């Protein structure tokens, strides 16, 4: 028995999981409590000034569960059972500690190292991997009350990826941990049924970043968080009251720009969605500042607001198209209306009401008198002011009446067309009524062959929108009411008829009747193209629309004519496909032209091809689907499927007879695949709604099986094209574009360094040349100085002797004075100093 080496483990932060009930009060601001299960958010921006009754009871917080990892210190062994090597614990053994804790598992050089199980006296147990006396790697904590954590552990703390399940099985967390607390991306469930959950980002145990919260009542918030509160951009849906807010939040309250929509109960026979909608500024949860309010009956107010009331200067457009511009005080017009834009006649003012309607209340059509008996009470008022101005003033009233009668004769069919096209590709709506989008309107125009009159959809947009925001001219998400839908048809009918017959003069109703007879009646509802033809395919295709719209906007170029909006031509589309390197032998330029010309007769004119025609986003998006069915062949599908299978089977199964040490890996590697599978199963079990597609029957007729197989092939082709080809190619190009400035900066820096190096070399070279020049100058000066010094007699004799030639046969005679001047050798001793 002895004391082994020990290593302290710091305490972790407590994991607090608090499940609270939801509230639905609309008397307080939207906020989320600091506990982990937030209360259901509430709002203050009601459509009227009266408070709305609380629709859900205020809840109290439930019991809190606080758990922490234990501390491993003072590891004094009282008893040990196992092997010893050189007096140290080695191999498998059991250690009984003095404080009553027990460890069963592997030892190495006296340390708990490897797989083992540590049990505390209070019943807490850890089973997993150890490293030098510390829980490290992959393990399982089981608390005495039944709570459980399984995942990655670092120095005894939950760190990495793991699953926590509370003792009552109601609260669970799946995601990332950091030093014992939730940090990173993760999902927390607040009940066993999985109806209340949060999925998103965490920072130090609080919701911060992007996340989605689903409350027990069904209300959903999706957006940005900060300190457990809605903060930033987000969208909140109140299913119980059929309301939705999308915009900016600050500390759980609507603050800044936003859109609040109240969906009303649909009236039988109504031809457009009944909803009140406010778009504008919010301050502390109320409408305050500049904003625009759309009424369910088609009226609209645009102006100043103060504490949920119209207050200040504003413009009110009545449902019959009359416009009042003036001052509002406490939600009312301050003076007798002075209509600035009188279309034909002044309406009856006895029924004027501008006050914001209560939630669920709709403005009665009978409160206004349109002045035109043909469409009174039908919720439809046409705005043909600019068109009527083309006629003499004495003919305008008759023209307006006749065209309204013409619309009334075809109103049933036009309502059906509006309803049919507005439902294509749409998600479920609160009131089961849809607003037609520009994307659906484009499909209607193409199906009715409006573009066969040598008029592109982009040109129609410019003609109908006029001086609108250039960014919104070709937006596929712009919506229109049925009266706008009818007005657009009338304008296009008049423009097309007069363009085709310049010499003749037609009335508005004649133009409208011709278009109805030649285009709309025979062709409407016969959907063409790749996008909206099949309901299931459309639903699948819509998952790629947002990113495709972003790509479309990037590759658009500014139009050279007003309103100078971004647009794309067929030539630009082909260039884009070439830049993305998607054009190959299968999908050639000729094939792309065939796809573009499939629904547009103006592309080919005999042997000539016109690639300067503009593409709306609908045509761009459908062209991508056409390219997908050509580019993704059967061989590419098989190759992709084999690649996925290869990734799944890349890791061979371990032989039971093999040595486990040969397959030993790090904890994160050994449990990663197993953990991910378990995590996915847990999420699917907790969030499953019980809906699944029925399997194809074994006795399905061959024709039906063939159709199913063809549909499956189409889905696979679309998935492979967008997820493996188009989007990755675009991202790669964008990455290269993003690297261009860095490469330019790097090149500029290298050029600058090269210039500095060359300048330094030139300086050194000049310095060296200067030193050599100085050296040469010094040598010249020294030479001149030597030549200028006078020569002595002895030096002159030496010079002469040096100049005499040497005679080898006779030795030179010595001068007489030479012998007598020689010094005799010294013979005596040196005197002492």
N, C-alpha and C positions, 0 to 999 in steps of 0.2 A: 504494500500500500504506500502511496506517496502522493505528493502534490505534483500535478502535471502543469505544463505551461498553460497560461490562460491569457485571454484577450477580451477586454471589455467591449461591450456593444452598447452604443448610445440608445437612449429611448427615442422612439419615433413619435410623431404627432398622432394625436388621437384621430381615429376614423369615426366621424359622427355621421350617422345616417338618420335623418329625421323625416318622417313621413307625415305630412300635414294634409288636411282636407282642402278642398278648393272652395273659393268663394266666387260669386258672380255679381257682386254689387256694382252698380253703375253710379254710385254716389261718391266714390273715392277715385283717386288717380290710379293709373295702372302701375303696379309695383310688385316686386317679388321679394318675399321675406328672405332673411339671411340664412335660413335653414336650407337643407339640401332639397327638400320637396317643397316647391313654391306654392303659394296660394294662387288660385286662378286669377289672372289679371282682370281688372275692371277698367271702365272708361268713364270719362266725363263729357265727351263730345256727343251729346244726344242731338237729334235733328231739331228739337224745339227747345224752348227755354224752360219747360217744365221738367222736373226730375223724373227719371224713369225708375219704376219700382225694382227693388232688388229681386233678381230671379233665382239666386242660389243663396242658401243660408251661410252666414259667416261661420267658419270652422275654427276649431281649436287644435293646437299642436298635439301630435301623438307622442308616445313615449320615445325617448332618445336612447340610442345604443352606442356606447363609447367603448371601443376596443383598441388595444395597442399590443405591439409585439413585446415579449418579455425581455429582460436583461440577463445576459449570461456573464456574471462576474462572481468572484470568490468560488472558483471551481476547485473544491477540495474533495478529492476522492476518498470515500470511506471504505470502499470495497471494489475490487476489480476481478472480473472473471474473463480470462482470455489469454492470448499469447503475449510473451515478452521477448524482445530482442534487444540485447545489450542494456537490459534494465528499463527499457521503454516499451510502452504499449504499442503493439504492432498487429495489423490484421483485424479480424473480427473479434469483437469482445463486448462486454457489458460493464459499464461503470456506474456504481452507486455513489452519489455524492452526499456530502455531509448534511446538506440542507434538504435532503429527501428526493431530489431530482434524479432521474435515471436516463442514461443514454445507452442505446443498443445500436451498434453499427460498426463502421470501419474506423480503425486508428492508423496513424502513420507517425512514427517517431514521437510518440507520446501525445499527439494531437488528435482531436476528432477531425477526420479528414476522409471524405468520400460519402457514400450513402449511409444514412442512419436515421434513428428516431429518438428525439429528445422529449421526455415527458416531465412536466413540472408537477409539483405536489398539489396544485389547485385543479389539475385535470387538463390544463392546456398542453397541446401536443404539436410538435413540429416534425414532419416526416419529409425528408428530402436530402439535399446535398449539403455537405459541410466542407469548409476550407479553413484549416488552422484554427479550429475551435469556434468558427463563425458559421452560421447558416448562410450559405452562399451558393447561388446557382438557381436550381428549380426545386420548389418544395411546396408543401401543403401545411397551412396552419389550421388547426381545429380548436376553437375555443370551447370552454365548458358548457356554454349555453347553446351550442350547436352551430354557431356561426363558422364560416369556412372561407379560407382564401387559398387559391391555387394559382401559382404563377411564378414569376421570376423574383428572386430574393437577392439582396446585396447587403452584406454586413448585418444580417438579421432583419433588414427592413424590406417592405414591399417596394420593389424598385424594378421598373421595366413594364412588362405586360402581364396582367393577371385578372382573375375573376374572383369577386367577393360576393358571397351570398349570406344574407342575415339569417338569424336563427329561426325566425318565423316564415322564411322563404318568400316574404313579400318584397323585400328590398334586395336588389342585387346590382352590382356594378361590373362592367366588362370594359377594360381599357387599359390606359397607361397610368403608371404610378411613378412617383419620384420621392425617394426618401420617406416612404410610409404614407404619403398623401396622394390624392388624385391630382394628376398633373399631366396635361397633354390631351389626347383625344380619347374619349370614352363614352359609354352609354350606361345610364343608371335607370333602373326600373323601380317604380314605387309601389307596385302591387303585383301579385302573382299572375293576374290575368294579362299583364302587359299593356293595359289601356292607358296608364299614366307613366310617362318616361321622358327622359332628356337625352339627346344624342348630340355631341358637339365637343367643344374645346373647354378645357379646365386649366386653371392657373392657381396653384396653391389652395386646392380644395374648393375653389369658387368657380362658378360659371363665368368665363371670360373669353371673348372671341366670337366665333360663329357657332350657332347651335340651334337645335329644334326642340321645342318643349311641347309635349302633348299632355293635356290635362285630363283628369278623369271624366269631366263633363263632355269631352270631345273637342274643346277649344284648343287651337294650335297656334303657337308663335314660332316663327322662323326668322332668324336674323342675328344681329350682333348683341353681345352681352358684355356687361362689366359689373363686377362685384355682385353677381347674382341678380342683376336687374337688366331690363331691356335698355340698351344704350347703343345708339348708332342707327343704322338702317335696318328695318325689320318689318315683318308683316304678321298681323294678328287676325285670326278668324274666330268669331264668336258664333258657333253653330246654333246655340240655343236661341239667339236673337237675330240670326241671319244678318250679321254685320261683319265688316272687314275694314281694317285700317292698314295702309301700307305707306311707310314714310320714315321720318326721323323720330328717334326716341332719346330721352335724356333722363337718366335715373328712374326709369320705369314709367315715364309720362310722355305723352306726345308733345314734342317740341321741335319746331322747324317746319319744313315743307312736308306735306303728306296728303294722302287721299283716303277719305273715309266714305264707305259705301253702305247704305241701308237697303237691303233687298226686301221688297214688299211682296205680299201674297199676289199671285198672278190672277188677274180678272179674266174669266172665261171670255174668249173672243178677242182679247187684246192682241195687237199685232206687234208689239215690241215689249222689251223687258221693262218691268215696273221697278224702278229703283231710284232712290235719292242719292246724290253723290256730291261730296264737297272736295275740291282740290285747291289747296292753298296753305296758308301759314297757320300753325298752332302755337299757342303759348300756354304752358301749364295745363295742357289737356283740353283747351277750349279754342274755338275758332276766333282768331284775333289777328288783324292785319289785313293783308291783301289775299283775296280768295275768290273762287268761282264755285257756285252752287248750281247743280243740274237737278231740276225737279223731275219727278216721275212722269209728269204729263207733257214734258218737252220744254217747259219754260226754263230760263236760265238767268242767274244773277251773277254779275262780275263787278266786284268793287271792294270797298273797305268793310271790315268786320270789327266788332268790339264785343267781347265776352258772349260769343255765340249769336250775336244779332247783327243785322245789316245796319251799319252806322257810318255815315260819311258819304263821299261821292261814289256813285256806282251806276252801272248800266243793267237794266232789267229787260230781257227779251221775253215777251209773252208767248204763249203757245201758238198764237195765230201769226207770229212773226213780227208783231209791232215792237218797237224798241223805245224805251224811256231812258233818258240819261239825265241824272240830277242827283239831288241830295236825299239821303235816307236818315231817319232818326228813329232809334229804338225799333228797328225792323219794319218801319212803315215809310211810305213816300211822304216827304215833308210838305209838298205843295201839290197843286193840281197838275197832273201829268202834261208835259209838253213833248209830244212825240217828234223826235228829230228826223226820223226816217219813216214818214208816212208812205206806205206802199200805194194804196188806192184810196182808201177812205179811213176815217177815224173810227175806231171801234167803240162799242158801248162801254163806258167806264163804270157802270153801276156795279159790275161784279169784280172789280179789280181787287186782287188780294196778293200781296207779296210776302206775307209772313212765312217763315220756314215751317213746313208741315211737320206734324208730330210723326214719330216713328210708326210706320204702318199706315199712315194716312195718305191718301192720294187726292190731288186736286180734281174736283169734278169738272168734266168738260163743259157742263152747262153753265158754269160760272162766267164763261167768256162768250162773246158773240163775234164770230169771225167776219161777219158782213157778207159772206158767201154761203148761200143756203145749200149748195151741193154737197159739201163735206162737213157741215156743222154736226158736231157731236161724234165725229169719227176718229178723233185723236190725231188727225192728219191735217197739217196745214203746209201748203207748198210755198216756197220762197223763190219766186221767179222774177224778182225785181229787175235784175240786169237784162234778162231776156225780154221782158215787157218794154223796157226802154227802147228797144229796137223798133217798136211800132208807134204809130201816131198816138197822141194822148187820148184821143176820142175812141180809139179801138182797143185800148188796154184792158178795160173792164170786160168787154165781150170776149177777148182772147183768154183772159184768166178763167172766166166762167166755162168756156168751151173745153179748155184743157182739163179743168177739174171734173167736168162731166165725163170726159174721156177716161180719166184715171178711175173714176167711180165705176164705170162699166167693167173695167179690168181689175178692180181692187181685190176681189177674191183670189184670183190667180196670182197677183203680185204679192199678196200676203203669204200665200203658200210658197212662192219662190223665195221670199225673204226668210221664212222659217226654215225651209229646206237647206238653203246654203249657209245660213248662220249657225246651223247645228253641225256642220261638217268639221270633223277634227277637233271638236270642243270638249273640254272636260265637263263633268257634271256641275250644274249650276244650282244655286240655292233655290231659285224660283222656277227652275226648269225652262227658263227663257233665255235666249242668247242675243247678244248684239252682234250684228254682222261686222266682221273685220275687213280691212282692205284686202287681205289675202283671199278671203272668200268672195269678195266683190270682183276681184280679178278673174277668179275661176268662173263666176257667172258670166262676165263679159266674154271670156274666151269660148265658153260653151255655147253662148248665143251668137258667136262669130262676129262680134263688133270689130275685131281686129282685121277682118277680111276687107275692110274699106280703106286699106293702106294707111291705117292709123294704129300705132303701137300703144300698148297699155301705158307706157311712160308718158306719151303725148296726151293721152286721156287724163292722166293724173294732173299734168300741168294745166290742162284746159279747165278741169273741175275745181282745183284748189286755188288757182289764181296766185295771190301774193302771200301764200302761207309760209310757214317756217321751212326753209330749204331742207332741213334735216327730217321733216315730217311729211314731205310731199309723197315719198315712196315708201313710207313705213308700213309693213304688213300688219302691224298690231293696232293701227288706228281703227276706231270703231265708228259706226254710223247708225242712226235711227232709221226707221222705215221711211220717214218723210224725207230724209237726206237721200236715201236709196231711190225713192221715186223722183226726186228733183234731179239727181244725177242722170237718170234714164232720159228724162225730158230734155235736159241740156244736150246730152250726146245725140239723141234722136234729131234734134233741130240742127246741130252742127253737121252731122253726117249727111242728112238730107240736102242741106244747102250746099255742102261741099261737092256732092255728086251732081247737083243741078244748079249751077251758078246763075243761069239765066232766068230761072223760074222763081217765083215767090210763093212760099208755103206758109200756112198758118201753123201754130205750135201744135194744135191737136192733130192736124194731118201728118205732121212729122212723127208724132208719138204713135199714131195708129199704124203707120207704115212699119215702124220698127217692131211694134207688137206683132203684126201679122207676118213679117218676113223673118224675124230673128228670134224673138222671145217665145212666142207660142209654139213653134215647131221644134226648137232646140233646147229650151230650158230644162233642167233636171237630168239631161243626158250628159253625165260627167265624163270628161276626157282627162288625159294626162296621167302622170304617175303618182301624184300625191294624194288626192282626195277620192280616188276611185273606189277603194275598198276600206271599210270601217276599221278592220284590224290592222291593215297595213298603214293606214293613216295614223292610228294611235301609236304605232311603233315608230313611224317616221317623225312624228312630232318631238320625239326625244332628242333629235339632232338639229332642231330648228334654231335654237338659240345660238349655238356655236357657228352654225352655217350663216346666220344673219350677221354675226360679227365679222366673219371672213368676207362676206359680200360687201360690207361697208368699207373694209380695208382696201379691197381691190377696185372700188368705184373711183371714178375720176370726175372732177368738177365739170359740170356742163357749161358750154361756152355761151349759152343764151339764158335769159331770165327764166326762173328765179335762181339760176346758177347752182342747182342742187346736185349732189353727187349721183352719178348714174354709171351704168355699165353697158357696154355694147357686146355683141357676139364675138367680135374680134378680141376684146379684152378677156372674155371668158376663155377663149382658146389660148391666149397668151398665159393666163393664169395656170391652166392645166399643163402647159409646157414648162412654166417656171417650177411647178411642183413635181415635174418629171413623172407625170401620170400617163402621158401619151406613149403608147407602145404599138406593137404590131396588131394587137387585137383592137385597141382603142386608138385608132388613127384620127387625124384631123378630118378626113372625109367622113368617118363614122360620127364624129362629134357634130359636124354640119348636118348630117342626116337626122340626128337626135333633135337638134334645134329646129330643123325644118319640118319635123313631124306634125306639129300643130300650128304652123305659121306658113301660109302660102306665099308670103312676101319674101321669103329667104331666097328662093330660086325663081328666076325669071328666064326660062329657056336654059341656055348654057351658062348664064351669068349667075353669080352668087353675091348677095348683098350681106356683108358682115357688119355693116354700120348700124343695123337695127338695134334698138335699146332693149335691155332685158330688165324686167322687174324681178323682185326677189322670188316670186312664184315661178317664173320661167327659169331662173337660175337654179332654184332648189329642185325643180322637176328635172332639169337637165342633168343634175348630179345623180339622181336616181336612174335615169336612162344610162348614164355612163357606168354606174355600178353594175347593172345587169350585163353589160358588155365586157367590162374589165375583169370582173371576177368570174372566171370560167370554172368548169367542173374540176379541172386539174388543180387550180389554185385553191378551191375549197378542200380537196383531198389533202393537199400539201399543208394547209392551215390546220386541218383536223389532225393529221399525223404529227404536226409540231406540238399541238396541245397534248396529245397522248404521250408524246415523247417526254414532255416536261413532267407529266404526272408519273410516268414509269421510269424516270431517270434514276431514281434512288432505288437500288435493288433491295429486296427483302432479306432480312438477316436469317441465316441458317441456324436452326436450333442447336445443331451439333458443333457450331463454330465457337471459337474462343471469344467471349464477350469483349476482351481487351482489344481485339483487332478492330472492333467497331466502335470503340469509345470515342466520343466527341465531347465538345463543350456543352454545358447545360443548355445554353440558348439554342444550340443546333439540335441536340437530341430531342428536345421537347417542342420545338417550334411548330413542326407540322401537326403534331398531336394536339397542341394547344389551339392552333388556328382552327382545326376541325371542331374541337369542343366549343370554342367561342362562337363559331358560326351556328352550331346546333343550338346553343343556349339562346342566341339572339333570335333565331328562327322560331324556337319553341315559345319564347316569351312574347314575341310580336306577331305570331301566326294568327291569321284571321279566319282560317278554315277554308279559304277559297283556293281552289286549284283547278287546272284545266283537266277535263276528263280524258282518259286515254283513248286512243283510236281503237275501235273494236276490231277483233281479229276477223270478223265476218263482214267488214265494210266492203261494199261493192268496189270493183277495180277502178271504176271511174272516179269515185269519191276518194279512194286511196291515192290515185294519181294527182287529183287536185290538191290533196293535203301535202303530198310530196313536193309538188310544184311551189306551193305556198311556203313550205319550210325552206326550200332552196332560195326563194326570194328573200326571206328574212335573213338567211345566212349570208347571201350576197351583200345585202345592205350593211349588215354588221361588219363583215370583213372589209368592205370598201371604206366605210367611214372610220372605223376604229383602228384598222391596220394600215390603211393606205392614205386616205385623204387628210384626216386630222393630223396623223404623225408627219406627213409631208409638209403640211402648213406649219406645224410647230418647228420643224427643222429649219424651214426657210426663215421663220421669224427669229429663231435662235441665231442663225447666221446674220440676219439683219441687226440683231442686238449686239452681235460681236463686232460688227463693222466699225462703230465708233471706238470701241476698245482697241481694235486692230489699227485704226488710224492714229489713235493716241500713242499706241506702242510704236508704230512706224515713225511718228513724229518725234517720239523720244529717242528712238534709235538714230534718226537723222540728226537730231540735235547733238547726241553723244558723238556721232561720227564727225560732225562739224567741229565740235570741241576738240576731238582727237586730232583732226587735221590741222586745226589752228595751233594746237600745242606742238605738233610735229614741225609745222612751219616756223613756229617761234624758236624751237630748239635748233632747227637747222640754221635759222638766221643768226642765232646766238653763237653757234659753232663757227659759222662763216666769219662773224665779227671777231671772234677770238683768234682765228687763223690769220685774219687780216692784221690784227694787232701784233701777232707774233712775227709775221713777215716784216711789218714796219719796224719793229724793234731790231730785227736782224739787220735790216738796211741801215738803221741808225748806228748800230754797233760797227758795221763795216766802214761806214763813213768816218766814224770817230777814230777807228784804228788807222785808217789811211791819213788822217789829219795829224797824228802824233809824230814829232821830228825823230830821226834815227841817229844814235850816238856813234863814235869812232869804232869802238869794239864791235858794235852791231854791224857797222859797215864792213870791217875786216871779215867778220864771220860770214857776212853776205857774199863777199868776194871769194873767200875760200870755198864756199859752197858752190860758187859759180865756176871755179877752175875744174878742168877735166881731170879725172883720176888716171895716173899712169901706173900700171901694174909692175913694170920691170925695175923701176928705181924708186927707192923710198924718198920721200921729201926731205930736204935738208932743213935742219933745225936752226932757227935764228940764234946768234951768239947770246943774245940777252936771255934766251930761254933757259940755258943751263945754269947761269949764275943766279937766276931768280928762283930756282927750285928750293923748297924748304927741306933742310936735312932731317933725317928721322930722329925722333926723340929717344935718348938713351938714359937719361937720369930719372930718379923717382920724383913723383908728384909731391909738391909741398903740402904739408898739413895745414889745413885751414885753422 
